[in-house]
Amino acid sequence: MRVVVVGGGIAGLTAGWSVLHGPPSDPTVHRDAEVVVLEASARTGGKLRTATLDGAPFDVGAEAYLARRPEADRLARRLGLADELTGPAQLGVWLWLHERLHRYPARTVFGVPTDMPALAASGVVSHQTVARVLAEQLRDREPLTADATVAEVLTPLLGREVVDVLVEPLLGGVYAGSVDRLSIRSAAQVLATAAAQPGSLVNALRGHQRRTAHIRTPVFGTVRGGMQRISERLAADLDVRTEVAAVSLEPAGEGWLVHTTEGVEEADHVVIATPAHAAAELLHGVAPVSATALRAVPYASSVVVATSWATDDATLPPGSGMLVPRAEERLVKAATWSSNKWAHVGSDARTVVRFSVGRVDDRRGMMLEDRILTELVLQEGREALGLTGEPTDVVVQRWPDGLPQYDVGHERRVAAVVQGLPHGVHVTGALYAGVGVAPTIGHAERVAAAIRASTA
């Protein structure tokens, strides 16, 4: 069996590696398989990118994975990184609201508050909004039966202030999207499940919290020395060809020919692990329905501005970072206090802050040159955090069209892509299962399992 993987990000590398080594359910080496990974750029890893900041490794792409999902942690351990995995040293989020920092209310689910005293004490919403959330718990509500935007579901129940101040910053941080476009089913499944029950949404979410209260696993995990170590371990065990782009697919008997910028590759199976627009270009001649659905997927761009400071110039509050509601009209949408959050980042003398910029409808970060962007980000960082002096190092990392948008209808689009694929052609990536590292790995493993099963 010969498999050609198009795309050397975490999804493509995981799929290729799992074809050879087996998915978690069947961890056996497939000695008769050959896997080739084609990557159009000069590097592998995709959104796993570790730069050097003040002489130390620092993640300027995905900085962590969801540890309460098994996929990323399990794969890292299979790759021999068990001793390098670690959880957060500090958690706790702040809101930069009305020109000052406020503690994010305790006990929320995707931003929906379930602890009324904590919501009232936080001071981030009005008394009228607190009263409205209290009243929601007595309402008789019809269950959600169709997909809708997050805002369409939550605003009539809890008010726009809860949506704008508490929910939007969280989802904006994950997807760089808009609550007025994001699908509650695809982008906030826990909320969708609760909304599908009759009665109070808040009470349904309290039930979710009770059912998950026994979980003691840290929410997040990461790899000391950088998340890129996962992709490097995967790539080291594969035939990876960088700066080679796939141009088109051609059926050949029961298999496929992959035309590339350096020739033709024969394959029994082809795995396309690229963003939607690139996948559509490859598929338009052999899977036109899939290509059409892929072209309909919108993307958002984002920028990471990583900064290192002398600790005397950067005394941070406790916690792991801050969120900035869209309504504040700031350039910065979030900041991670990395040297607080991760014990292995920074030192007594060095404080590290990672700023995030960019939303689906805000491309200022992509348009500004590095120097001006950095100046504006530092200005907002000084306002929010009281940073003084100048950073000792700055790294700017742009991610053009890096985040697929899970807008209303996303499930239907994904189903159309998959159903339109011809035999032997597969797709994987953040578009299909979740933008986080863990769900992306899980989807790639399932694709590999299907390929192995087809030749068993």
N, C-alpha and C positions, 0 to 999 in steps of 0.2 A: 504494500500500500504506500502510495506517495501522496503527501499532503502539501499543498502550497498555501501559506498564510500570507495574506496581503495586509501589512500594517504591523509594525513592531512596537506598539504600545503595550500596556500591561495586559489588555485583552488578547491581542494576537500572540504575545509571548506565552501567556498562560495556556491558551488553546493548543499551541504547538507543543509545549512541554508536556501537557497532559495527554496528548495523543501518544507520546513516547513513553511516559512514565505511569500513565493511568490516572483516572480521577480518584478522589478519596475512597469511593466505593469499590475500586478495583486497582489498587496501587501496585501494578505489576508492569515491568518493562515490556513494551511491544517491540520485540527484536526484529520483526519484519517490516517495520514502518520507517519511512524516510520523510523528514519534515524540512521544508525550506521556508524561511521567513523573509519576505521582501519588505524593506523599509525605504521609502522615498527620500527621507532626510538623512542627515549624517549621523544621527544618534538613535538609539532605541530607548524605550521606557515611556514615551509619551508624556503624560501628566505627572509621572514620577521623575522629578528632576531635582538633584541635589547640587547646589552651587557652593562656592566658598565665600563665606562672610567673615571678615576679620580673621582669616586664616583657619577657620573651622568649617566643617560641613554644615550646610543648612538647607532645608527643603524649601524650594520656591515654587513647587507644584503642590500635589497632595501631601499634606504634612502628617496625616494620620489615617487610620482606618477604623471602622466601627468594630470594636472588639466584642460586642454582644451578638454579632453575626460571626459564624465560624470560619468563613472562607479565607480571609486574608491571613489571620493568625495561623490557621492550619497550613496554608501553603508556605508561609515563612518558616514554619518549623520543619516542613518536609525539605526545605532548601538549606537546612542547617543553621538557621538564624535564631534558634530558640533562646540562646543566651543573650541575644541583642534586643529582644523585645521588651518594651517597657510601657507603663501607663502614665497618666498625668500626675504630676506632683501637686498641682493645684487646679481646681475648677471654680467656677463662679463667674457669671457674666454680668456686665454692666451695660446700661443704655446711655448713649450720649444724646440727651434730649433737653431741649430748651437751654442749650449752652452750658450744661453741666452733666456730670455723671450721676446716674441713679442705679441702684441695685435692681437687677432684673428680678421680678417677683418669683418667689419660691413656688414649686409644685405647679408647673404648667406642662401641657402636652402640645408640642408644636406651637407653643405660644398661647394656647387656650388655658386660662387660669382655672384651677380647681380648688384653690385655697383662698377663700374670700378675705379673711383677716390679712393674709400676706399681700393680696392685691391692694387692699385699702391702705395698708401701711407703706407700700412702695411709693405712693404718690405719683405714679407715672400716668395714671388715668384719672378722670374726673369722678366725683362722687356719683354723678348721674350714671356713669358707665358701670361703676361698682354695683349700683342698685339694679341696673339692667341685667348684669350677669347673675345677680342673686335671683331676680325674677324669672330668669330662663329655667331655673331648676324646678319651677312649678308649672311650666308650660306643657301643653299637650301638643306634640309636634308629629307631623307625618314623616315616616322614614324616607330617606333619600333613595331614590330608585334609578336615577340617571346621573351621568357624569355632569359636573358643573365646575365652575371656577371656585377656588378657595373663598374668594370674597363673596360670591353669590350665595354660598352656603352659610358662612359665618356672620356676615353683616346683619341680616334680618334677626338673627338670634342674639348676638352679643354686642352689636353696634360697630360702627366703622372705627371707633377709637381703638378697640381691642385689636382689630385687624391691622390697622396702620402702625400701632405702637409696639405690639407684642408678636403678632404672627408674621407680618411682612418682613421685619428684619431677619428673622430666623430663616425663612424660605429664600429671602434675597441673598443671604449668605451662602446657602447651599447651591441654589440654582442660578443666581444672578437674574432671577426672573421677576414676574409681577403677579401678585395675588389676584389681579383682575384677568389674568390669562392662564395661570397654572391650574392644571386639573387636580381636584382634590383626591381623585382615585389614584392618579399616577404619582403625584408629588407629595401627598400626605395621607398615605393609606390608613394609618391609625385613625385619623379624623374621619375619613370616609367610612370606615367600619363602624365607628361610633354613630355617625350621622345616619347610617342605614338601620339603626335601631329606633323604635318609637320612644317618645318621651324626651327627657332632658339630655342634651348633648353633654353638658358638664357632668351630669351623673354617670353617663355612659363612660366618660373618660376617667372618672374616679374608679369605676370598676376595672378599667384597664390598668390603672396604677396599682390597685390591690392585687391583681393577678400577676403583676410583674415585680412586686415589692421584694420577693425573695431573691432576686438576681443581685449578686454581689460583684459580678465581673465589672471592671471599669468600662465606661462607655466607649472610650477611645484607646487605641494602642498605636505605637509607632516603632521604628527601628533606629536604634542608636547608630549614628553615622550616616543616617539618611534613608528615606524610603526607596531611593534609587537602588539600594543594595538588593532589593527583591528582584527588580527587572534585570540587574546585572547577573544575578545567579541564574535566572531563567535563560538569558541570552547566551551565557557561557556554555550551555548544554545543547545549543541548537545551531543549525547552519543558518546564520543570519547574514543577509546581504544588504548592507546599507547603500544609500544613494542609488537604489534600483527601484524604479516605479513600475507598477503594473499598468498597462495601457488598455487592454481589452481581454475578454474571455471568448473562447471559441469551443463549442462542443466537438469532441473527437471520440467517436465510438461511445463507450460507456464512461469515458472520462472527459478531461478538459485540457485545453491548451491555454496557458496564461501568457499573453504577449507582453513583454516588458521592454524597457528602454535598453536592455542589453541582450535581448534574444527571446527565446520561447521556452517556457517551463511546462513539462507534462505533469498532469495531476489526476489522481483518482478522486480527490476531494479538494475543493478550494474553500478556504475560510477568509471572508472579507471582514477585517477588523479595523476599518477606517471610519472617519466621520461620514455623515449621511451624504454630503455632496459628492465626495470621492467615490463612495459605494454606488451612488446613482450612476455616475459616469461609467463605471465598470459593468453595471447590470443592464443598462438601457437597451442593449442589443439582444440580450438573452432572457431578461426578466423585466419587461417593460412596466408591468403593474407594480413590481417592487420598486423600480427606479422612480416611478411617479410618486409613490408614497414617501420615499426617502427625500425627494426634492421639497416636500411640504413641511419638513422638520426645521423649525427655526433654531438658531443658535445665538448665544450671548458671548461676548468677549470680556475678558477680565485681565487685570494686571496685579501682580504682587510687587510691593515695594518693601524689601527687607532692609531693616536698619539696625545697626549696632551702635551702642552708646557707652561711654564711661558711666558707671553706675551713679556717680555723683550728679550726673546731668539727667538722670532718668529714674526717679523714684516712683515706682508704679504702685497703684492700689493692689490689695490682695485679689486673687482671682486669675482667670485665664484670658480675659479679653473684653472687648466691647463690641456692641452692635449699634448701628446708626440707622434709625428709621428713614425711609425714603423721603418723607415729608420734611425732614430737616434740610434737604437740598444741599447736602455736603458731597464733596468728591469721594471721600473715604466712606465705604459702606460697612467696614468692619476692621478690627485690629486684634491680632493675637499677641498677647504678652508672652512671647515664646520662652523667655528665660524664667518666667513664673510657672508656665504650664509644664515644661519638660525639665527635669533635673539635670539632664546632660547638656542642655543648651545654656550658654552664658556662663557666668562665674560671679564671684563676689565683686569683681571689678568691671564686669561687662554685662550690660543689659541689652536684650534683643527684642525688638518689636517688629512684627510683620503686619503691614497694612494691605488691605484689599480694596481694589477700585474696580468699578465697572458693573453695569446692569444691562439687561436686554435692550433698554431704551436710553442708555447713557454710555456713549462711546468716547467720552472726553479723554479717558485714560489711554485709549488707543491712538488718539489724534495728537496728543501733546508730546513734544520731544522729551527725552528722559530728564534733562536738567529742569525744565519748567514743571513737569509732573512731580518730580521729587520736591521741588520748592513748595508747591501747593500742598502736597501730602504732609510735609514737615510742618507747615504752617498750621494745618488742622491738628496734627499730633501735638503741637505745643499748646494749642488752645484746649484740647481735651485732656491732656495728661500732664501738662506743666513741664514738658521737656525743655531743657535749656541747652545752650551751647550748640555744637554741631555733632552729627553722628560721626563715629570713627570709620564707618564703612556703610555703603549703600549698594544693594543689588536690585535692579529692575528686571522683572521677568514678565513678558507679555504673553497672553494666551488668546490669540485671535480665534474667534469662533470656537472656543474651547468647551463650551457647556451646552449640550442639547437641552432644549426647552420642552418640558413635559406639559405642554398646553392641553386644553380640553380637546379630546379626540385622539390623544396620544396612543392609547391602547388600540384603537381602531387602525391607526397608521402602522403601528408595529405588527399587528396581525396581518395587514395587507402585505407588508414587506415579506414576512416569513412564508405566508401562503403562496406568494408568487414565485418563490425560488425553485429552480429546476433541481432535479436529483443531483447530489454531489456538490452543491453550492450552499454554503452556510454563512451566516452573519453573526457577529458578536461585538460587544462594546458597551459603553455607558448608555447609549441610546436605548438599549433593549431591556435593561434590568435595573438601572439605578446609576446615578452619577458617582457614587462612592466607589472606593477601591474594592471593598468586600463584595458588593453585589456584582460588580464587573467581573471579578475573578470567578465568582460562582457561576455566572452565565457562560463564561469561556470554558469552564470545566464541564458543564452540561453539554456544550457543543462537542467537546472532545469525546465525551462518553458516547454520544450518538454516533460519531464517526467510528469509534472502536466497535460499537455494537453492530454496525452495518457490515462489518467484515469478519465478525466472529464465526 
